[in-house]
């Protein structure tokens, strides 16, 4: 079955959840924390959900609709980063004593913003394209192989780019590698753990939306109009 003619009932909800997870994760990533054997930025606690939402979008609605949502997330993250930097650069009110705290937490540098945006863009599109191609190749069978397989590759691209660009030359090489490995293992672990949930959500959406899109003949360009 391909896309239904009527407008999807749940696409807006998934889009809003996807963008919310992305923005919250970006703010939380300003803190490096230890959780058991893992050392990673705080955004890692929530960010894996964006890949789960990305899997669901591509699996149910197809690459073109997922592409639109990825770009919406990119635009929202860009606007948030620029807003934080502009607000931080404006002289604070004389009776507001928290400028230093603001700059510490929300005073995102252009390097962090660029790292976050580039890593997100490359990782999400890698994940979406790979999942869509695998769905056609497997004729829609073995959902777990494509949700996990696409995430393993997409998260490698995302994590390597973000940590390398954002913290390369800032953190010592040993800690940098530890952060990359911890981020990657944790994110992929969450994807694997949530596989039963992904199955239930995709099954529910395919039934209620009447959509189970296969990207046969799709041109997998990240840019609309191609």
C-alpha angles and dihedrals in degrees: 000000000000132000116322119239094234122076114270113257099211104033094094092053093050091046092053092048091048094052093044092053091049095051096044090049092052092055093044091051091075089082125070111209143175120233113176107303093346129095114190146130115283093247089070090076091069107015096083087069089067089063091049089052089046091053091050092048094052095039095051107024103026136241099292094057091043089051091057091051092048090054091047088055091047092052093048093049091047092050091048094049094047092046092052091050095047093047090048092052094052115093109258124234113275092242095048108092100181103085093112092050090048092051092048095054107023102017091106114189120226087248093059092045092048092047093049095047097044094045093047093047096047096041097047095047091046089052094046097046094046093048093048092049092047091051091057092043093051093039090237096306128125099028091184092063093060099038091051097034095050091046093052089057098036094048091048089056093043098045096043093050097043099046093038095050098035100043106017108124090011100072121045113258094253094053091042091057091045091053092049094049094043092049093048097046093045095047094047090044091056090050091052093045092051095049093107089051091049089052092052095047096046091046091050093048095047090052098044097038096040088225131125104156124201116196097220110160092005118150103224099215117145089217121085116242094039 
